[in-house]
Amino acid sequence: MSGKYQQRFGLDHNGTIPFPLEEVMIAERMKDAGYVTGMTGKWHLDPNRNQHAWINENMTEIAGREKYVDSDIPHEKKIPYLPTEKGFDYVMEGHVNTYWANYTLEGELIEKQLMHVEGYRLDIQSQAAVTFIEMNHDKPFFYYLSYFAPHVPLEATEKYLSRFPGEMPERRRMCLAMLAAIDDGVGSIKETLRKYDIEENTLIVFLGDNGAPLKLHKEDIPLSFKGGAWNGSLNEPYLGEKGMLSEAGTRVPFIMNWPDGLPKGMVYERPVISMDIAATSLALAGKEVPGELDGVNVIPYINGELDGDPHEALYWRFWHQSAIRMGDWKYLRYKEGEFLFNVANDVHENVNLISEYPEKATELKEKLIQWTDELKYPGLEMEGSPQLTKSYDFYF
């Protein structure tokens, strides 16, 4: 949403702070470029119960509690952080059936409000995108569709579940059904673009946000349990899971479709990152990419107009972990443990190469330290960042 490393402004994870009001979002920049903007689905950038530092500062009447619940934060406190206030013209923000919205699935503009929407959550989110296109197909538009899937609580309708018969973990079946719903939704969006003869000149970017939460053992616990559990996704052949800075935690699908502007069927092998969406969108809208953004316009690299990698290096820091990738080399640090991998080979991250290439590890570590020194809370771990109150143990 910012096109910047979120650690620069202290939003290191969901339990730190909401998206700062002073930070500019991509939707605000695209509005300035003359685009109509919209979004639907998951947001998760407003205040939540885990942000103790924010609650203690902004809700002094309940400050100091050891634990908070969702209802402790009234909705009016969240409104300044919601997409209607951050540059999105058309909004239907929500996870399942309750949405903060200023338009309906039928295409009616309404006063922004919380409302109940009947139906299956993924079909609702697909239809919200289709409706937006129906309403704005004759204008340049920018739309953010954040499908709440595959994500717990897992749920799907028989329409999608019936496509996956046979023996398999029920959580896997549910995951595949939810992915099928997304497939159908993307298909309906493409059909709508085709209907208005704008498919060829519309850029669609499809990506995931993190690797699968395997919960280590991929336990197929009953679907009646709605909390954190394996969501049925798989990460093979990569090592690790959501929450880890190994490839299975950070490496996600990233697909770009633009018939008029990109080669068909090409696989681009060099590292890119989700922050590049903001910079790419602004560049294609004819705007200069602000120097404060960490993302880059990747189109000239994909089209062969520019050589080399779009980024000299990519960086991560999460909980007690930090990592850097330069070319095919990746240095990863977890507490006092240090690892060096070549992520382009078939061994993936199963063999630590640090003893074989100590100079390469030192080079990457020094650049990683230099990057972490630029952050709001410097350091290879998040010691200074709010809400790092517990230790997380991973298996490397």
C-alpha positions as CSV (number, residue, x, y, z in Angstrom):
1,M,0.0,0.0,0.0
2,S,2.9,2.4,0.6
3,G,5.5,1.1,-1.9
4,K,8.0,1.3,1.0
5,Y,9.4,-1.1,3.5
6,Q,6.9,-0.9,6.3
7,Q,9.7,-1.1,8.9
8,R,10.7,2.4,7.8
9,F,7.6,3.8,9.6
10,G,7.4,1.2,12.4
11,L,4.6,-1.1,11.2
12,D,6.8,-4.1,11.6
13,H,3.9,-6.5,12.0
14,N,0.1,-6.5,12.7
15,G,0.6,-6.1,16.4
16,T,2.7,-2.9,16.3
17,I,0.7,0.1,15.0
18,P,-2.0,0.8,12.4
19,F,-0.9,2.2,9.0
20,P,0.3,5.7,10.0
21,L,-2.1,8.4,8.9
22,E,0.7,10.6,7.6
23,E,2.0,7.9,5.3
24,V,0.7,8.3,1.7
25,M,-1.0,5.2,0.1
26,I,-0.8,4.1,-3.5
27,A,-4.5,4.9,-3.9
28,E,-3.9,8.5,-3.0
29,R,-1.1,8.8,-5.5
30,M,-3.2,7.2,-8.2
31,K,-6.1,9.6,-7.5
32,D,-3.7,12.4,-8.0
33,A,-2.7,10.8,-11.4
34,G,-6.4,11.0,-12.5
35,Y,-7.5,7.5,-11.7
36,V,-10.7,6.3,-10.1
37,T,-9.8,4.0,-7.2
38,G,-11.5,1.2,-5.4
39,M,-10.9,-1.8,-3.1
40,T,-12.7,-4.8,-1.6
41,G,-11.8,-7.5,0.8
42,K,-9.3,-7.7,3.7
43,W,-7.8,-4.5,5.0
44,H,-6.1,-5.1,8.4
45,L,-4.4,-1.7,8.4
46,D,-6.6,-0.1,11.0
47,P,-6.2,-0.3,14.8
48,N,-6.6,-3.8,16.3
49,R,-6.6,-5.4,19.8
50,N,-2.9,-6.4,19.6
51,Q,-1.6,-2.9,19.2
52,H,-1.1,-2.1,22.8
53,A,1.1,0.9,22.3
54,W,-1.5,2.6,20.0
55,I,-4.3,1.7,22.4
56,N,-2.5,3.1,25.4
57,E,-1.7,6.3,23.6
58,N,-5.0,6.9,21.9
59,M,-7.5,5.3,24.3
60,T,-6.3,6.4,27.7
61,E,-9.6,5.3,29.3
62,I,-8.7,1.7,28.9
63,A,-4.9,2.0,28.8
64,G,-2.7,-0.4,30.8
65,R,-4.7,-3.6,30.4
66,E,-2.8,-6.8,29.9
67,K,-5.2,-7.9,27.2
68,Y,-7.7,-6.3,24.8
69,V,-10.5,-7.7,22.7
70,D,-11.9,-6.5,19.3
71,S,-14.8,-4.7,20.9
72,D,-12.5,-2.5,23.0
73,I,-11.9,-0.4,19.9
74,P,-15.1,1.3,18.7
75,H,-15.6,1.5,15.0
76,E,-15.4,5.3,15.0
77,K,-11.8,5.1,16.2
78,K,-11.0,3.0,13.2
79,I,-12.6,5.2,10.5
80,P,-9.6,7.5,9.9
81,Y,-7.6,4.5,9.0
82,L,-10.1,2.9,6.7
83,P,-9.7,2.9,2.9
84,T,-12.5,5.4,2.4
85,E,-10.2,7.9,4.1
86,K,-7.0,6.8,2.4
87,G,-7.6,7.5,-1.2
88,F,-10.1,4.8,-2.3
89,D,-13.2,6.2,-4.0
90,Y,-15.2,3.0,-4.0
91,V,-14.9,0.8,-1.0
92,M,-16.4,-2.5,0.2
93,E,-13.9,-3.5,2.9
94,G,-14.5,-6.6,4.9
95,H,-13.6,-10.3,5.5
96,V,-16.8,-12.3,5.4
97,N,-20.3,-10.7,5.4
98,T,-19.9,-7.4,7.3
99,Y,-18.5,-4.6,5.1
100,W,-17.5,-1.0,5.5
101,A,-18.9,0.2,2.2
102,N,-19.9,3.2,0.1
103,Y,-21.4,1.3,-2.8
104,T,-23.4,-1.9,-3.2
105,L,-23.0,-5.0,-5.3
106,E,-25.8,-3.7,-7.5
107,G,-23.9,-0.5,-8.3
108,E,-25.7,1.9,-6.0
109,L,-23.6,4.7,-4.3
110,I,-24.4,5.0,-0.6
111,E,-23.2,6.9,2.4
112,K,-20.3,5.0,3.9
113,Q,-21.5,2.6,6.5
114,L,-21.2,-0.9,8.0
115,M,-23.6,-3.2,6.3
116,H,-24.4,-6.9,6.0
117,V,-23.9,-8.5,2.6
118,E,-25.5,-11.9,1.9
119,G,-23.5,-14.6,0.1
120,Y,-20.2,-16.5,0.1
121,R,-17.3,-14.2,1.0
122,L,-15.2,-14.8,-2.1
123,D,-18.1,-14.4,-4.5
124,I,-19.0,-11.1,-2.8
125,Q,-15.5,-9.8,-3.2
126,S,-15.3,-10.9,-6.9
127,Q,-18.7,-9.3,-7.6
128,A,-17.6,-6.1,-5.8
129,A,-14.7,-5.8,-8.3
130,V,-17.0,-6.6,-11.3
131,T,-19.5,-4.0,-10.2
132,F,-16.7,-1.4,-9.8
133,I,-15.6,-2.1,-13.4
134,E,-19.2,-1.9,-14.6
135,M,-19.5,1.6,-13.0
136,N,-16.1,2.9,-14.2
137,H,-15.1,1.1,-17.4
138,D,-15.0,4.4,-19.3
139,K,-12.4,5.9,-17.0
140,P,-8.8,5.1,-16.0
141,F,-9.1,3.0,-12.8
142,F,-7.0,1.4,-10.1
143,Y,-8.6,-1.4,-8.1
144,Y,-7.3,-3.4,-5.1
145,L,-9.0,-6.8,-4.6
146,S,-7.8,-8.5,-1.4
147,Y,-9.4,-11.9,-1.4
148,F,-9.8,-13.3,2.1
149,A,-8.6,-16.7,1.1
150,P,-7.2,-19.2,1.6
151,H,-7.4,-18.1,5.2
152,V,-9.0,-19.3,8.4
153,P,-11.8,-19.7,9.2
154,L,-11.9,-22.0,6.2
155,E,-15.3,-22.1,4.3
156,A,-16.5,-22.9,0.8
157,T,-19.8,-23.7,-0.9
158,E,-20.7,-27.0,-2.4
159,K,-20.3,-25.4,-5.9
160,Y,-16.5,-25.3,-5.3
161,L,-16.1,-28.2,-2.9
162,S,-17.6,-30.6,-5.4
163,R,-14.7,-30.0,-7.8
164,F,-12.3,-31.8,-5.4
165,P,-13.6,-35.3,-4.6
166,G,-11.5,-38.1,-3.3
167,E,-9.2,-38.8,-0.3
168,M,-7.4,-35.8,1.1
169,P,-7.2,-33.8,4.3
170,E,-10.4,-31.8,4.7
171,R,-8.4,-28.6,5.2
172,R,-6.7,-29.3,1.9
173,R,-10.0,-29.8,0.1
174,M,-11.4,-26.6,1.6
175,C,-8.3,-24.7,0.5
176,L,-8.6,-25.9,-3.0
177,A,-12.2,-25.0,-3.1
178,M,-11.4,-21.5,-2.0
179,L,-8.7,-21.2,-4.7
180,A,-11.3,-22.4,-7.2
181,A,-13.6,-19.6,-6.1
182,I,-10.8,-17.1,-6.7
183,D,-10.1,-18.6,-10.1
184,D,-13.8,-18.1,-11.0
185,G,-13.7,-14.6,-9.7
186,V,-10.6,-13.7,-11.7
187,G,-12.4,-15.2,-14.7
188,S,-15.4,-13.0,-14.2
189,I,-13.2,-9.9,-13.9
190,K,-11.5,-10.8,-17.2
191,E,-14.9,-11.4,-18.9
192,T,-16.0,-8.0,-17.7
193,L,-12.9,-6.2,-19.0
194,R,-13.5,-8.1,-22.3
195,K,-17.1,-7.0,-22.4
196,Y,-16.0,-3.3,-22.5
197,D,-13.1,-3.9,-24.8
198,I,-10.5,-2.8,-22.2
199,E,-8.9,-6.2,-21.4
200,E,-5.9,-5.6,-23.7
201,N,-4.9,-2.4,-22.0
202,T,-5.6,-3.3,-18.4
203,L,-2.7,-4.5,-16.2
204,I,-3.6,-7.1,-13.7
205,V,-1.2,-8.1,-11.0
206,F,-2.0,-11.3,-9.0
207,L,0.1,-12.2,-6.0
208,G,0.1,-13.8,-2.6
209,D,1.0,-12.0,0.7
210,N,2.9,-14.8,2.4
211,G,3.6,-18.5,2.4
212,A,1.3,-21.1,3.9
213,P,0.9,-21.3,7.7
214,L,1.7,-25.0,8.0
215,K,1.7,-24.9,11.8
216,L,4.7,-27.2,11.4
217,H,2.8,-30.5,11.1
218,K,-0.1,-29.6,8.7
219,E,-2.5,-31.1,11.2
220,D,-6.0,-31.7,9.7
221,I,-7.8,-30.5,12.8
222,P,-11.7,-30.2,12.6
223,L,-12.9,-27.3,10.5
224,S,-15.1,-26.3,13.5
225,F,-12.0,-24.8,15.0
226,K,-12.0,-21.3,13.5
227,G,-8.7,-20.0,14.9
228,G,-5.1,-20.1,13.8
229,A,-4.4,-23.5,12.1
230,W,-3.1,-25.0,8.9
231,N,-5.1,-23.4,6.1
232,G,-4.6,-26.3,3.6
233,S,-1.9,-24.6,1.5
234,L,1.4,-26.2,0.7
235,N,4.9,-24.7,0.3
236,E,6.8,-27.5,-1.3
237,P,9.6,-27.6,-2.3
238,Y,10.5,-24.5,-0.3
239,L,11.6,-24.6,3.4
240,G,9.5,-23.1,6.2
241,E,6.1,-21.4,6.5
242,K,4.3,-18.1,7.2
243,G,6.1,-16.1,9.8
244,M,9.6,-17.3,8.7
245,L,12.0,-15.4,6.4
246,S,13.0,-18.6,4.6
247,E,11.7,-18.9,1.1
248,A,8.5,-20.7,2.0
249,G,7.5,-17.7,4.2
250,T,8.3,-14.9,1.7
251,R,8.3,-16.4,-1.8
252,V,4.8,-16.0,-3.3
253,P,3.2,-16.2,-6.7
254,F,3.5,-12.9,-8.7
255,I,1.7,-12.9,-12.0
256,M,1.3,-9.9,-14.3
257,N,-1.1,-9.8,-17.2
258,W,-1.2,-7.0,-19.7
259,P,-1.8,-8.1,-23.3
260,D,-0.8,-4.8,-24.9
261,G,2.3,-4.2,-22.8
262,L,3.9,-7.5,-21.7
263,P,5.1,-10.6,-23.5
264,K,2.9,-13.6,-23.2
265,G,4.0,-16.8,-21.4
266,M,7.3,-15.3,-20.2
267,V,8.8,-16.3,-16.8
268,Y,10.9,-13.5,-15.4
269,E,13.6,-15.1,-13.2
270,R,15.0,-12.1,-11.3
271,P,13.8,-11.0,-7.8
272,V,10.9,-8.5,-7.5
273,I,8.8,-7.6,-4.5
274,S,5.3,-6.5,-3.8
275,M,6.4,-2.9,-3.2
276,D,7.1,-2.7,-7.0
277,I,3.4,-2.6,-7.7
278,A,3.1,1.0,-6.4
279,A,6.1,2.3,-8.4
280,T,5.0,0.4,-11.6
281,S,1.4,1.7,-11.3
282,L,2.6,5.3,-11.0
283,A,5.0,5.0,-13.8
284,L,2.4,3.6,-16.2
285,A,0.0,6.4,-15.1
286,G,2.6,8.8,-16.4
287,K,3.8,10.0,-13.0
288,E,7.3,10.3,-11.7
289,V,8.0,7.7,-9.1
290,P,8.8,9.4,-5.8
291,G,12.4,8.8,-4.5
292,E,11.0,7.8,-1.1
293,L,9.5,4.6,-2.6
294,D,11.5,1.4,-2.2
295,G,9.8,-0.3,-5.1
296,V,10.7,0.2,-8.8
297,N,8.9,0.1,-12.1
298,V,9.6,-3.5,-13.3
299,I,8.1,-3.2,-16.8
300,P,11.3,-2.1,-18.6
301,Y,13.2,-5.0,-17.0
302,I,10.6,-7.5,-18.0
303,N,10.4,-6.1,-21.5
304,G,14.2,-6.2,-21.8
305,E,14.6,-2.4,-22.1
306,L,16.8,-2.4,-19.0
307,D,19.4,-5.0,-18.0
308,G,20.3,-6.4,-14.6
309,D,18.2,-6.9,-11.5
310,P,15.5,-4.4,-10.7
311,H,16.9,-4.3,-7.1
312,E,20.5,-4.4,-6.0
313,A,19.1,-6.1,-2.8
314,L,15.9,-7.0,-1.1
315,Y,15.5,-6.9,2.6
316,W,13.3,-8.4,5.4
317,R,13.0,-8.1,9.1
318,F,10.3,-9.9,11.2
319,W,10.3,-10.8,14.9
320,H,13.8,-12.2,15.7
321,Q,14.7,-12.7,12.1
322,S,16.3,-10.6,9.3
323,A,17.4,-11.4,5.8
324,I,18.8,-10.0,2.6
325,R,18.9,-11.3,-1.0
326,M,21.4,-10.1,-3.5
327,G,21.2,-11.8,-6.9
328,D,20.8,-15.5,-6.0
329,W,22.5,-15.2,-2.6
330,K,20.6,-14.9,0.6
331,Y,21.9,-14.2,4.1
332,L,19.4,-15.0,6.9
333,R,19.9,-14.3,10.6
334,Y,17.7,-15.8,13.3
335,K,18.7,-14.7,16.8
336,E,22.4,-15.6,16.9
337,G,22.2,-18.1,14.1
338,E,23.6,-17.2,10.7
339,F,22.8,-18.8,7.4
340,L,23.9,-18.4,3.7
341,F,22.0,-19.9,0.9
342,N,22.0,-19.9,-2.9
343,V,18.3,-19.8,-3.5
344,A,18.6,-20.5,-7.2
345,N,19.7,-24.1,-6.8
346,D,17.6,-27.2,-6.2
347,V,18.9,-27.6,-2.7
348,H,16.9,-24.5,-1.7
349,E,17.7,-23.7,1.9
350,N,18.4,-27.1,3.2
351,V,22.2,-26.6,3.2
352,N,23.9,-23.7,5.0
353,L,26.8,-22.5,2.8
354,I,28.2,-19.9,5.3
355,S,31.4,-21.9,6.1
356,E,32.1,-22.3,2.3
357,Y,31.6,-18.6,1.4
358,P,32.3,-16.6,4.6
359,E,33.3,-13.5,2.6
360,K,29.9,-13.5,0.7
361,A,28.1,-13.8,4.1
362,T,30.1,-10.9,5.5
363,E,29.3,-8.7,2.5
364,L,25.6,-9.4,2.7
365,K,25.5,-9.0,6.5
366,E,27.1,-5.6,6.3
367,K,24.5,-4.4,3.8
368,L,21.7,-5.8,5.9
369,I,23.0,-3.9,9.0
370,Q,23.2,-0.8,6.9
371,W,19.6,-1.2,5.9
372,T,18.3,-1.9,9.4
373,D,20.1,1.2,10.7
374,E,17.8,3.3,8.4
375,L,14.6,1.9,10.0
376,K,12.4,3.6,12.7
377,Y,13.6,0.9,15.1
378,P,17.2,0.0,14.1
379,G,18.7,-3.4,14.6
380,L,18.8,-6.9,13.1
381,E,16.0,-7.9,15.4
382,M,13.0,-5.8,16.5
383,E,14.2,-5.1,20.0
384,G,13.0,-1.5,20.0
385,S,9.7,-2.1,18.1
386,P,6.5,-2.2,20.1
387,Q,4.9,-5.5,20.9
388,L,7.8,-7.9,20.6
389,T,6.9,-9.3,23.9
390,K,7.5,-13.0,23.3
391,S,10.0,-15.3,21.7
392,Y,9.3,-17.2,18.5
393,D,11.1,-20.4,17.9
394,F,11.6,-21.8,14.4
395,Y,13.3,-24.9,13.1
396,F,16.2,-24.2,10.7
